Amino acid sequence: MGTEAFGYFKNLSPAFRPYVQTLCEELKLGLCKTKIDVERISCLPDGEECQFRLLLPYCSKKLKWEILFDVSIPWFAPDFKFDDESFLISEDENFLEEKVPSLAKWNESDPRALSNVIFELVNLYKSHQIRKLSEDDSSRAYFEYSALLGDSLISESNIEVWVGTHVVEFLIKLNVDVGRLSELYSDGIEENPGIDTALLLVRYPNSTNAELILSPLLNKALGNISLPQMHPSTVLMDYVPMVTELLNRKIHDVLVNEKLKRDLLAFLVVKYEGAILEHDINSAAFLFEINDFHWILTVELGQFPEKSPILTLRSVYHSSKGKPKYKVLSSCPLNNFEEYVEQQVELFKNECKGSVTSSQLVSLEN
């Protein structure tokens, strides 16, 4: 919920406040299931507001629908003003009773009453946009939409259509497997405004500028994704599976790499369990001793296995300019891990203490 909407509640007339608060807190719309924001429009002389604007996610747009309650008859359903003047302009009362039953049978005692009406109206708005698209059944956009649905690649519920004066937009939910990613990237999920989705936004007639819209979790897990080039002759029924396969392959690679990282970390933790200071899913720190030289080894696996682990040696007793002396080892041969670390520790010890009288090394396992 936006902070503006949250602060707006206190200015609403108490009779209508439950409808708007429930709508902003619970209702999620659009393919990415994002929450709704509210904008102030006007204020009554007594300071109690009863007119406001809802910002509803749809395609790449924010629909701006104005809601007007009447304070003299607070038990009545609100009036609506849509930013698309053609929406519902010719529909009769029987149509609305059938398609928007929550409005026809307004329940003023239900705090979800407005949420139910908005949900039904958005579904009607989507049907309205599809109907506008079908009015030009010879257009490229209509062909692409029909082909997608006809080939069962995308269900009607997973595509949003918006028809403008000179452009048609498709927002398509891709069938990607995100189930196991949340196990790996659990931090920051509270900031995820919706569900974990991958959406493809395509505009006609300029379809070559396709955009990939990832939820915060997917964006964090996958990083930057370069879409395959979409030529003017490319059709969506070929392009959508191509992008879907690309994302699923990327997710698979992320999961494989994460398993390799966790396996290596588990190996180190088990092997040197007596020396471990701390560890998380990306790093571990160990305390070791060699010939009275106490040092800490930090292993960072952030981009492993694409990049070698970053090892940092840090002296416990020696400092430089008020900070513990340390040495970063940017590359690490995993097939010779222990011997390599022992050699580097010996060099680091000499840097900290000067030359030593004995070359004997104590095993890392001690």
C-alpha positions in Angstrom: 0.0 0.0 0.0 1.3 3.4 -0.9 2.0 5.8 2.0 -0.3 8.4 0.4 -3.2 5.9 0.5 -2.4 5.0 4.1 -2.4 8.6 5.2 -5.6 9.2 3.2 -7.8 6.9 5.4 -8.0 9.4 8.2 -9.6 12.0 5.9 -12.3 9.7 4.6 -15.8 9.8 5.9 -16.1 7.0 8.5 -19.0 5.6 6.6 -16.8 4.7 3.6 -13.4 4.2 5.3 -13.8 0.4 5.7 -14.4 -0.1 2.0 -11.3 1.8 0.9 -9.0 0.5 3.6 -10.0 -3.1 2.8 -9.6 -2.5 -0.9 -6.1 -1.1 -0.5 -4.9 -3.7 2.0 -6.4 -6.9 0.4 -7.3 -6.5 -3.2 -4.6 -7.4 -5.7 -5.1 -6.9 -9.4 -3.3 -7.5 -12.7 -1.2 -10.4 -13.8 1.4 -9.5 -11.1 -1.2 -9.1 -8.4 -0.1 -5.7 -7.2 -2.1 -3.6 -4.7 -4.1 -0.6 -5.5 -3.3 3.1 -4.7 -5.6 5.9 -3.9 -5.5 9.6 -4.9 -7.3 12.4 -3.3 -9.7 14.4 -5.6 -11.8 16.7 -3.4 -12.6 17.5 0.1 -16.0 18.4 1.7 -16.4 21.5 3.8 -16.5 19.5 7.0 -13.2 17.8 6.0 -14.7 14.4 5.4 -13.9 13.1 1.9 -16.1 10.9 -0.1 -14.7 11.2 -3.6 -11.3 9.7 -4.6 -9.5 8.1 -7.5 -8.2 4.5 -7.7 -5.0 3.7 -9.6 -5.5 0.1 -11.0 -2.7 -1.9 -12.6 -3.6 -3.1 -16.1 -1.1 -3.9 -18.9 1.6 -1.2 -18.7 -1.0 1.3 -17.6 -2.6 2.6 -14.4 -6.3 2.9 -14.9 -7.7 5.9 -13.2 -11.2 5.4 -12.0 -13.0 7.9 -9.9 -15.3 6.8 -7.1 -18.0 9.0 -5.6 -20.0 8.2 -2.5 -23.0 10.3 -1.4 -22.7 11.2 2.3 -26.5 11.9 2.5 -27.2 8.3 1.5 -24.2 6.3 2.8 -26.0 3.0 2.4 -26.1 3.4 -1.4 -23.5 2.1 -3.8 -21.0 4.6 -5.2 -21.0 6.1 -8.7 -18.0 5.6 -11.0 -16.3 7.7 -13.6 -13.9 5.8 -15.9 -10.9 7.2 -17.8 -12.1 5.2 -20.9 -15.4 7.0 -21.9 -16.3 4.0 -24.2 -16.4 1.6 -21.3 -20.0 0.6 -20.3 -21.4 3.5 -22.2 -24.0 1.4 -24.0 -24.7 -1.3 -21.5 -28.2 -1.5 -19.9 -29.2 -2.3 -16.3 -29.8 -6.0 -17.0 -26.2 -6.4 -18.3 -24.8 -4.7 -15.2 -26.9 -6.9 -12.9 -25.5 -10.0 -14.5 -21.9 -8.9 -14.9 -21.5 -6.8 -11.8 -23.7 -8.4 -9.2 -21.8 -6.9 -6.3 -22.9 -3.5 -7.5 -26.5 -4.4 -8.2 -26.8 -6.0 -4.8 -24.6 -3.6 -2.9 -24.0 -4.8 0.7 -23.2 -1.7 2.8 -22.3 -3.8 5.8 -19.6 -5.7 4.0 -16.1 -4.0 4.1 -15.2 -5.9 0.9 -18.2 -4.5 -1.0 -16.1 -2.0 -3.0 -13.3 -4.6 -3.6 -15.8 -7.0 -5.1 -17.2 -4.4 -7.4 -13.8 -3.3 -8.6 -12.7 -6.9 -9.2 -15.8 -7.5 -11.4 -15.5 -4.2 -13.2 -11.8 -4.9 -14.1 -12.8 -8.2 -15.6 -15.5 -6.4 -17.6 -12.9 -3.8 -18.7 -10.6 -6.6 -20.0 -13.5 -8.1 -22.0 -14.2 -4.6 -23.3 -10.6 -4.3 -24.5 -10.7 -7.7 -26.2 -14.0 -6.7 -27.9 -12.3 -3.5 -29.2 -9.4 -5.7 -30.5 -11.8 -8.0 -32.4 -13.5 -5.1 -34.1 -10.4 -4.9 -36.4 -10.1 -8.6 -37.1 -7.7 -8.0 -40.0 -5.0 -6.4 -37.9 -1.7 -8.0 -37.0 -2.5 -7.7 -33.3 -5.8 -9.5 -33.6 -4.0 -12.3 -35.6 -1.3 -12.6 -32.9 -3.8 -12.7 -30.1 -6.0 -15.4 -31.8 -3.0 -17.5 -32.7 -1.7 -17.5 -29.1 -5.1 -18.6 -27.7 -5.8 -21.0 -30.6 -2.5 -22.8 -30.1 -3.2 -23.2 -26.3 0.1 -21.5 -25.5 -1.5 -18.9 -23.3 -4.8 -19.0 -21.6 -7.1 -15.9 -21.8 -6.6 -15.4 -18.0 -2.8 -15.0 -18.6 -2.9 -12.1 -21.1 -4.1 -8.6 -20.7 -5.1 -6.5 -23.8 -5.2 -2.8 -24.1 -6.3 -1.1 -27.3 -5.3 2.6 -27.9 -5.7 4.9 -30.8 -2.6 3.8 -32.6 -1.2 1.0 -30.5 -2.2 -2.3 -29.0 -0.5 -3.8 -26.0 -0.3 -7.4 -24.8 0.9 -8.2 -21.3 1.6 -11.9 -21.2 2.3 -14.1 -18.1 5.0 -16.6 -19.0 4.9 -20.1 -17.7 8.1 -20.2 -15.7 8.9 -22.5 -12.8 9.7 -20.2 -9.8 8.7 -22.7 -7.1 12.2 -23.4 -5.7 13.7 -20.0 -6.1 12.0 -18.7 -2.9 13.9 -21.3 -0.9 17.2 -19.7 -2.1 16.2 -16.0 -2.0 14.0 -15.7 1.1 15.4 -12.3 2.2 13.6 -9.2 0.9 10.4 -11.0 0.0 8.4 -8.6 2.2 9.3 -5.9 -0.4 7.9 -8.0 -3.2 4.8 -6.0 -4.3 3.1 -9.0 -5.9 3.5 -12.6 -6.8 6.6 -14.0 -8.5 6.0 -13.7 -12.2 7.7 -13.1 -15.5 5.7 -10.9 -17.8 6.3 -10.1 -21.5 5.0 -6.8 -22.8 4.6 -6.5 -26.5 3.2 -3.5 -28.5 1.9 -3.5 -32.0 2.6 -2.3 -34.6 6.2 -1.9 -33.2 6.5 -5.4 -31.7 10.3 -5.4 -32.0 10.5 -3.5 -28.7 9.3 -6.4 -26.5 10.0 -5.9 -22.7 10.5 -8.4 -20.0 9.1 -7.5 -16.6 10.3 -9.6 -13.7 9.1 -9.6 -10.1 11.7 -8.5 -7.5 12.5 -12.1 -6.6 13.1 -13.2 -10.2 15.1 -10.1 -10.9 17.3 -10.7 -7.9 17.8 -14.4 -8.8 18.3 -14.1 -12.6 19.9 -10.6 -13.0 19.8 -9.0 -16.4 18.2 -11.1 -19.1 18.8 -10.2 -22.8 15.7 -11.1 -24.8 16.1 -12.9 -28.1 15.8 -10.4 -31.0 12.2 -10.0 -32.2 12.1 -9.4 -35.9 9.1 -7.8 -37.6 8.2 -11.2 -39.1 8.4 -13.0 -35.7 5.1 -14.2 -34.4 4.2 -14.5 -30.8 3.3 -18.1 -30.9 7.0 -18.8 -31.7 8.5 -16.0 -29.6 6.6 -16.7 -26.3 7.9 -20.3 -26.0 11.4 -19.1 -26.9 11.4 -16.6 -24.1 9.8 -19.0 -21.7 12.4 -21.7 -22.4 15.2 -19.1 -22.0 13.9 -18.2 -18.5 13.3 -21.7 -17.4 16.9 -22.7 -18.5 18.3 -19.7 -16.6 16.3 -20.7 -13.5 17.7 -24.3 -13.8 21.2 -23.0 -14.1 20.7 -20.8 -11.0 19.5 -23.8 -9.0 22.3 -26.0 -10.1 24.9 -23.3 -9.3 23.3 -22.7 -5.9 23.5 -26.4 -5.1 27.2 -26.5 -6.0 27.7 -23.5 -3.7 25.8 -25.0 -0.8 27.6 -28.4 -1.3 31.0 -26.7 -1.1 30.0 -24.6 1.9 28.6 -27.7 3.7 31.9 -29.5 3.0 34.0 -26.8 4.5 31.7 -26.4 7.6 31.8 -30.2 8.2 35.5 -30.5 7.6 36.5 -27.6 9.9 33.6 -27.7 12.3 35.8 -27.2 15.3 37.2 -23.9 13.8 34.0 -22.3 12.5 33.1 -18.8 13.8 30.0 -18.1 11.6 28.4 -19.0 8.3 25.4 -18.2 6.1 24.3 -19.3 2.6 27.1 -17.4 0.9 30.1 -17.3 3.2 31.8 -18.8 6.2 34.5 -17.7 8.7 37.0 -20.0 10.5 39.6 -19.4 13.2 42.9 -21.3 12.8 46.3 -21.5 14.4 49.8 -22.2 12.8 52.9 -22.1 15.0 51.3 -19.6 17.5 50.0 -17.5 14.6 46.2 -17.1 15.0 44.3 -16.1 11.9 40.8 -16.1 10.4 39.9 -17.5 7.1 36.8 -16.0 5.4 35.4 -17.8 2.4 32.9 -15.9 0.2 31.0 -17.9 -2.4 28.8 -15.1 -3.8 29.3 -15.9 -7.6 30.5 -19.4 -7.3 30.8 -21.5 -9.5 30.9 -18.9 -12.2 33.8 -17.3 -10.3 36.3 -18.7 -7.8 35.6 -18.3 -4.1 37.2 -15.2 -2.6 39.4 -16.1 0.4 40.5 -13.5 2.9 43.2 -14.1 5.5 43.0 -11.9 8.6 45.5 -11.8 11.5 44.0 -11.9 15.0 46.8 -10.0 16.7 48.5 -8.0 14.0 47.2 -4.7 12.8 48.0 -1.9 10.3 46.7 1.6 10.8 44.4 0.5 13.6 42.8 -2.4 11.5 43.6 -6.1 11.5 46.1 -7.0 8.8 44.5 -9.0 6.0 45.2 -10.5 2.6 42.7 -11.2 -0.1 43.3 -14.3 -2.3 41.3 -13.6 -5.5 41.7 -17.1 -6.9 41.5 -20.5 -5.3 42.3 -23.9 -6.9 39.6 -26.1 -5.4 41.4 -29.3 -6.3 44.3 -28.2 -4.1 42.4 -26.1 -1.6 44.2 -27.0 1.7 47.7 -26.9 0.4 47.1 -23.6 -1.4 45.7 -22.0 1.8 48.6 -23.3 3.9 51.1 -21.8 1.5 49.4 -18.5 1.4 49.1 -18.5 5.2 52.8 -19.0 5.6 53.5 -16.0 3.3 50.9 -14.0 5.2 52.4 -14.9 8.5 55.8 -13.8 7.4 54.4 -10.5 6.3 52.8 -10.0 9.7 55.6 -11.3 11.9 58.7 -11.3 9.8 60.7 -14.6 9.0 60.0 -17.6 11.2 62.5 -20.2 12.4 60.4 -23.2 11.5 58.7 -24.1 8.3 56.4 -26.6 9.9 52.8 -26.0 9.2 50.0 -27.1 11.5 47.1 -28.8 9.6 44.0 -26.7 9.0 42.0 -29.4 10.7 43.7 -28.6 14.1 
